[in-house]
Amino acid sequence: MQLSFLQPLFDRPGPWATVYFDPAQNDESGAKRRELSVREACRTLEEEGADAATTEAVRDALLRIEPAEDPAGRVVFAAGGEVVLSHRLSRPPQRPIASWASLPRLTPLLELAGQDPVCLVAYIDRTGADFELRGAAGPRSAGQVEGQQHPVHRTASSDWSERHFQLKVENTWERNAGEIAEALSAVYEESGADLVVLAGDPRERPAVHERLPEAVRRVTTETEHGGRAAGSASAALEEAIEEARRRYTRHRVEEALDRFRAGRVGTDRPTEAVEGIPALVEAAREHRIDTLLVRPDGPELDRETWVGARPDQVAARRSDARTLGVSDPTAVRADDALLRAAAVTAADVLVVPPADEDDTETRDIPTGGLGALLRWTYETTPA
């Protein structure tokens, strides 16, 4: 998950009000529950010391959330009497979350907004394709490509001239498959999509697939559901797209954990991965975090760390923060400090799901719930 969309939160000082809000159902009883939830969230902010102007800005933003538009709810970040950012959630919070702190409360966003890979869906027929991007913000058009329109239909005749015509048809299909593949690759690169799903014509779809560049083909899957024609959308197509996104996310997490295990301190190789708050804050200061791994049930997520105004001014101890030139360090949660550092240095963030209780190999990876893959390695010091 890339957190660049959170940049507005780091362009100004706090303290910050953060509220993860479930708007409940769109009926009379839901409206009453929504009012009570808004009142309770604002009361929590006031009790934690939020100023009246910021609390009022949060109240107004929460009351404007419509269940029909945001059925899973939103997270609202506010400071200095105004809402700075509001972001749609993929899943509703299971419990009320309202916080007034020096930094925005970010870790719940990782779970509630999902890993959220962006999927490029290509709806293909024998004359072209329509492209659509699927992400947290919902589907949006990504353009289309039109190939040669004639001839595209075979005949049933065995006459020589008709066989010649059929050969022309197949040549048209082949050319169009190449044009679709070329356009699809360009859209994939320009959009920053993570994976591709091909839907549509059963003859043209695999022809497009095999013409994609290797890098795109590796992240591409096909589905027999849906197509380019109006009205061809279906629940089966939606499930196929979501399953492709889930499969992509699982693969990324498994791959990252394999790299993490191989690169941990204590191996006989240069250190490529670190865990534990002291090592992580050092990596954050040096902008070395490539991928931050967060296990939400980890015991060290709320460990006290010390920060200054800049995201790379982070330390495990107050005295260390002063050494960095921070005259008045602020105590914050370790996960919020590290997520801020990851966001401003364009690091990726992956949620590591809790392992089964009997899975002793992965239950405590990373140790404490926080770890990182590094952008460059250091040689470990021999014991």
N, C-alpha and C positions, 0 to 999 in steps of 0.2 A: 504494500500500500504506500503510495506516494502522498506526502503530507504538504505539498507545495501550496495547496488551496488554503492552508492555515496561515500563510504568511501575514495577512492583516493582523493576526493576533500578536505578532512579534515585532511589529513596527511601532508599538506604543507601549508605555508602561502600564502596570496594573495598579492596584489589585483587580482581580477578575471575578465576575459572577459567571458561573457555568450551571446550566440547568438542562438535563436530559428529560424530555417531556413526552408523555404518551397522551394524545388527545382523546382517548376513549372512543366510544361508538357515537355515530352521528344520529342520536335520537334524544328525546327529552331527558331521560335518565343519564345518558352520556354527557349532555351539556351540564347537568348539575355536578356530576363527578368531575368534569373538566374545571369548573369554577372552583371547586374545593381543592383540586390538585394545584391550580395556580396560586390560590391563597396559601396553601401549605408550603409551596416552593418559596414564595416571597417571604413568608415568615421565617423559614430557615435562613435565607440570606440575611435578613435583618438581625437575627440572633447571632449570626457569625460576624456581624459588623459592617455589612454592606451599607453604603450611603443611600439616602432616600431617592435621589435622582436615578441611580443605576437600577435600584429595585423597581422603580416605576417603569423604566424602559423595558425591563424584563417582563413585567406584568403585561404591558401592552402587547409585546411580541407574542407571548404565550396565548393571550386571548384571541389573537388573530389567526392562530393555527387552525386549519380546517381539517377534520378527519377525512373528508373525501379526497383532499389533495395530498395529505400526508398521513396515510393510515397508520404508519409505524411511528410517527412522531418526528420531532426535530430536536437538535441540540442548539441552545442559544448561548452565545458568549457576549458579555457586555462589560464595559468599563467606562469610567468617566461620564456616566449619565447617558450612554447610548449603546445600542446593540451594534457590535462590530461585525459579527458573523453569525449566520443561522444556517444550519446544514441538515438536510433530510437524512433520516435514519432508515436502515433497511429492516431492522427489527425493533419492536418497542422495548424500552427498558423494563426489566422484571420488577424493579423497585424504584421509588423516587430517588433521583440524584440531583442535589443542589449543593453548590459549593461556592464559598467566597474565599479566595486564596491569592497569593502573590502571582501564581501562574495559572493559566487555564487548565482545567481538569480534562485531560486528553485520553487517558487509557480506555475508559468506557467506549469512546468513539471507535476504537479499533474493532471491538466486537459488535457494536450496534450498527455501524455502517458497513461492516463486513470487509473482507480483504478486497472485494470489489474489483476483480479484473475487468478490463474493458474488452468486450467481445464485438468483433466485426462480423456481421451476418451478411452473407451474399445470397440473394434470392435470384436463382439462375433459370433462364430458359434458353432456347436455341438461338435466340436473336440478341441476347444481352443479359444484363443483370442490374438489379437495384441493390444498393449497399446501405446498411443501417448499423449504427453503433449502439450497443447496449451497455449501460453502466448504471450507477446509483441514481443519476438524474432522469432515468427512463430512456426509451428509445428515441433516437434522432437520426434524420436522414444524413447519409454520407455520400450522396450522389448516385450516378448510374452510368452505365456504358451501353451503347448500342452498336451491335456488329452489323454485318451484312444481312439484309432482310430477305433476299431471294437468291436462290431457291432454298427453302428450309423444310419442305415436306416431301416425303417419298411417295411413290405410287406403287400399286400392286401388280403392275403389268410386267411381263417378261420380255417384251419387245426390246430390240437392241437400242433403239433411240431412248426408250424409257430407262433402260439400265444405264445409259450414258447420263441421263438426267439425274438418276439416283446418285451416281458418282459425284456429280456437281453438288448435290445436296450434302453429301458427306463431307466434301471439301469445304463447303460453307460452314458446317458444324465445326470442323477442325479450326478454321480461321477464327471463327467467333470465340471458340474456347481459348485460343491464344490471346485474343484481344481482351477477353474478360479476365484472364489470369494476369495479364500485364496491368490492367486498370486496378484490379484488386490488390496487387502488390504495392502499387503506388499509394492507394488509400490506406493500406495497412501501415506503411512507413510514415505517411503524413499525419495520421490520426493518433499514432502512439498506441494503437490497440495491442492487447496482450495475446489474444487468440482469435481464431477465425472459425466460423461455422458455415458450411456450404449447404444450402437447401435448394430444392427445385428439381429440374428435369433429370431423370435417372440416367440418361445417356450423356448429357452435357456436363453434369456435375462432376463425375470422375475424370472426364477429359480436362476440365479446368484444374482439378486437384493435381493431376500429374504434371501440369505445365507450370505450376508455381515454383518459385525459387526454393531451394532447400530450406533456408531459414524460415520461410513462411510455411512451407509444407509441414515442418516439424510441429507447428502449433495449430494445425488445421484439422478439423474433423468434419465428417459429412453426416447429414441426417436425411432420412427418407421422408420426413414429415414437412409439410408446407411447400410453398413454391412462389413464383413471381405473380401468378394470376391473382386478381382481386378476390378476396374471400377465402384464400387458401390458408390463412392463419388458423392455428388450432392449439388446443391445450397440449397436445403431444409435442408440437414444435416448441412451445414455451418451455416445457420440461426438458427437452433435448438441449436447448440453449443453456438452461440453468445447470444441467448436469455437466455440460462441457466446462462451464465456469468453475463448478465445484471441483471437477477432476483436475483442472489446471492449478487451482489453489493448493490442493493436496500434494500435487507433484512438486510445486515450488517449495512448500514447507519441508517435505521429505528430502529434497535435494539440499536445502539450506542446512538441515540438521545433519545430514551426512558430511557436508563440508565442515560444519561446526565441530563434530566429533573428531574428524581427522586433523583439525587445526588447533585444538585446545592446547593450552599450556600443559607441559608434561609429556608431550610427544617428542620424538627425536627430530622433528622438523621445525623450521622457523614458525613462530607463532602467527597463525592466521585468524585466530578467534580468541576472544576474551570473555570472561564472566566475572561477576563480583563487582561491587560498586567502585572500589578504588581503581581497578583496571579500566572500567567503563568510562568513568569521568575523565581519566587521563586520555583515553582515545577520543572522547568528545572534545576535549580542549584542543587536540591536535588535528581535528577534522578527519580522523581516520576511520570513522564508522561508515561502512558501506551498506550493511544491513543490520538493523536493530531487531533482535528477537525478543518478544515479550510473551511470557506465559502468565495470563491474567491472575492465576491462583498463586503466583509466586510470593513467598514471604518477605522479599526485600523490595517490592514495588513501592511501599510507603516508607522506606527507610529515609531518615533525614539526610538531606544533602544541602549544600550552601551555594547560592548563585549570586551573580551580579546582574547588571543591566544587559550585558551581551550574552548570547546563548552559549558561547564557549567559555564563559566565566562560571565554571561549575567545579565544585570540589567536594570531597567526602567529609572534610572537617572545616570548621569556621576559620581556623588559623591558616589552612591551606588557601582558602579563598582570599584572605587578606594578603597573602604572598603574591596572588595574581593581580593585586592592585585594587581589589574591591574594598573600599573603605567601610562600607556598612553592609556586610553580606546578609542575605535573607534565607531563612530555612524553608525548604520546599520538599515535596515528595520526590524521590529519586526518579520514578517513571516519568513524571511531568518534566523534570529538568532534562532528561535524556531524550524524550520525544521532541522537546523544543529544539535541542541541538541537532537532532536528526532531520527535522523539518527544514531548518535554514541551510543545511549543508547538502540538501537533495539526497539524503540517504533513504533507502527503502526501509519499510517496517513490516515485519511478518508476525502474526499471532501464532504462537505455538499452542495447540489445543492440549488440555490436560490429558495425560496418558491414563490407561486403566490402572487400577490399584495394584494388579499383579504384574504390571509391566515395569519391572525394576530397572530395565536398561534405559528407558526414556522418561521415567516419572519425574526426575529431578533435572532435566535438561531444558534450558540452561539452569545452573545452580542459582537459587534465589529467585528465579523467574525472569532474569534479565541477562542477555548476552549479546555479542556482536560479532559479525564477520567484518574483517578489516580491509581497507582499501590498499594497504601495503603492509608488509610483514616486518617484524623485528626478530632478530635472532634471540632465542631465549638464553638466559644466563645459566651456565652449568651449575648444578647444585654443588 
